Amino acid sequence: MENEIWPVLSIIIAAHNGKTELNSCLAALKNQFFPDEPVNKYEIIVVGYLHDARKKSISKKYPEVKILQVATPLSVPALRSIGIKASKGDIIALLEDHCFPANDWIQTILSNHQKGYQVVGGAVENSLVERSIDWAVYFFEYSAFMNPISEGTTTSLPGNNVSYRRSAMKYFEDLLDQNLWEFFWHKRLMKNEVLLYSTPDMIVYHNRPFHIMRFWHLSFIHGCNHAVTGLSHSNLQKLLWVISTVFIPAILTFRISSRILRKQRYLKEFIKASPIILWFYIGWTAGEFMGTLTGRVISETGWGE
């Protein structure tokens, strides 16, 4: 319609966990809306495999939220793509339900895009601080995005805390149907000289507890699929990689330890969690080994059970 007012910001939430995580995420977003702002300034789109009762509960508590129900469990990239295609905002921000944003998250996104940046991402902090397993998951997934992170252009941004001008998305629009993680989107953007901007002030908090073997299994799946996407490597490169697999878990765990030492945060928590992190990397490496041998993708449906 000609008189339709388009939102300034579309927030896409890939919902692949439990009710508690999603409610925390939506509550944190709702707290950032101001009474004097137009009701249609923002749109929130939740995409997930949700039971009817859960959808009804969300709609009752958060009537402003648009819910896109999928018929079967889908991967996080697939959920994101569905939400992006349904969005209308000039700026599109991506979240996952296991992350709740800081109180100034929306304002930080808008102010950075107003400065002219087309792609803006931030930091991921940990909200689960009691168990070593939760620290291990956090370090394994997000140590690269733990504050302090540098402000300025970068080559890597977290897929669960990133925003794009719609004009920038034309460069990877064709990738949305290919079930690819944000790494491939960002690689395409950089190839087209679109800068990725990182700011430590744009913060979300990881908020999903795991059982150790559940996350090990997910690490295995992601490692396998990561290997399959890299099968263009030569046979010699594959052979050298297979020979080196015995060392890879220790090398990757050491890489995280270097980040922790450099950032000067949570050293005690890392020491306690390091055996679990090593175990996760053994799972990842086993998955990569399997993917290299078979060339077969294992279905990913996110982190939910």
Secondary structure, DSSP 4 states (H G I P E B T S, - for coil): -TTPPPPSEEEEEEE-S-HHHHHHHHHHHHTT--TTS-TTSEEEEEEE---HHHHHHHHHH-TTEEEEE-SS---HHHHHHHHHHH---SEEEEEETTEEE-TTHHHHHHHHHHTT-SEEEEEEEE---S-HHHHHHHHHHHGGGSSS--SEEES---TTSEEEEGGGGGGSGGGGGGT--HHHHHHHHHHTTPPEEEEEEEEEEE-----HHHHHHHHHHHHHHHHHHTTTS-HHHHHHHHHHTTTHHHHHHHHHHHHHHHHT--HHHHHHHHHHHHHHHHHHHHHHHHHHHH--PPP--TT--
